[in-house]
């Protein structure tokens, strides 16, 4: 068996990198083979987006009524079947650090020929269902785009002006290329108060709190594509990035006896990451073979420090937790696709090798102000997973307006933990899906998908961790297993003619081995819950207000509601998942003034996150209740689009609550409670976008 797995590993590594379709070719085909003629399409051309002056494909997709970009998340398990609902020139986008969304953001709006919206189940691309956008791109010569933005927060007197992105792409004979640079930086902060009370509600401490955070994440990227004779296509891409995180917090506390305490907390982290990927596709024995590969690595060096001081002459107390982490992923994937009669087939195989290596240390503050290392489990540990999967997909039209796509497969994985609690375990998991696409009438699409999925574990959950600011710790859990789920998704999309469009999505997740905090030897840590469920509804609508005489105005509405349930590992009672986002509301009103370059509008946003459950406490953090924003935009400032906005005009605040028990919460009494509120303040933003 070991020889077999070594052979599979060797074969899989023949693919060198992550697939990026050639997004710039001399001429795009008139009709993409990936979007069959049998599928009803909604077609948008650049003329449909002129009023919005888009800079890139993302700007255009956000303006398509009834369409939401979804999938392509960094935390997905391997590459797997396609799940990102945007194609470029009929090809899927893949990547991890360099996500599909990032890749789309580098495609200039000037290079877009058209965007077609079609039901994913009608495509010959396994894994896609619901509304999918196929973007036809044509690049001639060289083009580019850029965006710069700044942000000022008057409440904390913070100005940040280093957020930018720029890219240039072009073609030369059979080659295409793209170069990019960006910085995703941020500044944040809030000032407020926390009241600490005992179980009877008597105040134990009043705290004035401050928090300041900042980060910069510069990166460079490059993509090279080649289209050779005989329908051979090859792409290679790479990216390198850095990360700099800083967080500072204080508590200035006073108890009923006027004893003053001051706490300072710090978190510092520096990191770097790289990714290289590519694909090679060519015709072979009546079908088409694509070889895909990806290698990525991330390194971080961070430390959190908390120091408490009193004003009674006592020495300060505190601690520090530091860790150096290296995580990597290597993926090789092969897909062979062919047509047999009216059906489209694909046989795929994937091998993925994930790893995390960590060196961690815990320190206590000494009387002389130095930090002395103390015993800590998992101080030098690692987690790795070798995974192999195979799948066969089948898709065809089974009626004039009904399509079917079926995928059957499975995976084998080996999880290994090194260090003091070293162990090795193996798992076989079935995977697959069944999807239907139905068009009962013009502008009316229904998709239904059933799937069996396997989730991706966070390797850090295997290891012990310390959270100094909240005085919590995880003991580590060597027995974690990946969650699995039966998933059902129903999506209904209806165009409303000149009025706009609306869509309704319903989902249900029946989950096995959900990861939540559970009792483990030595305390508590992420572990598995045998069964749980999560279900919800997502409604989106775009209304063109020109139908009521307000030319150039439109209203976008989005409502998401979710419920979840699991059996609490301590009480046995039903409760929601920790930190479930169970309600979200978004309204956007935009008016592009006819025959001018001016636009203005307003946004309202509300969300609510549920409680977090540990074995010794229950806490909740939220922001709101309602965020409001006003903006004004000019689409031609020296050839650029300028936007000025003022956010949080309705005074949304950060709120927190915490109930801490003197032991496990099912048997121990309440030790204390915390209730807090912090003022975020207004946020003024200014941005410039342009193409060249």
TAHU-V658198 format. One record per run of one state. SS is the DSSP state (~ for helix, > for strand, _ for the rest). FROM is the first residue (numbers start at 1). TO is the last residue. If there is no record, write none. Layout:
ss	from	to
SS	FROM	TO
SS	FROM	TO
This chain:
ss	from	to
_	1	1
~	2	12
_	13	41
>	42	45
~	46	52
_	53	55
>	56	56
~	57	61
_	62	85
>	86	88
_	89	90
>	91	92
_	93	99
~	100	105
_	106	107
>	108	108
~	109	111
>	112	119
~	120	122
_	123	130
>	131	137
_	138	141
>	142	153
_	154	157
>	158	172
_	173	174
>	175	183
_	184	185
>	186	197
_	198	202
>	203	216
_	217	217
>	218	228
_	229	231
>	232	254
_	255	259
>	260	284
_	285	286
>	287	310
_	311	316
>	317	340
_	341	342
>	343	365
_	366	370
>	371	374
_	375	379
>	380	399
_	400	401
>	402	418
_	419	422
>	423	441
_	442	443
>	444	454
_	455	458
~	459	462
_	463	464
>	465	467
~	468	470
_	471	471
>	472	474
_	475	483
>	484	495
_	496	496
~	497	499
>	500	520
_	521	522
>	523	544
~	545	548
_	549	552
>	553	567
_	568	573
>	574	575
_	576	580
>	581	592
_	593	597
>	598	609
_	610	611
>	612	613
_	614	616
>	617	624
_	625	626
>	627	637
_	638	639
>	640	647
_	648	652
>	653	661
_	662	669
>	670	679
_	680	682
>	683	691
_	692	692
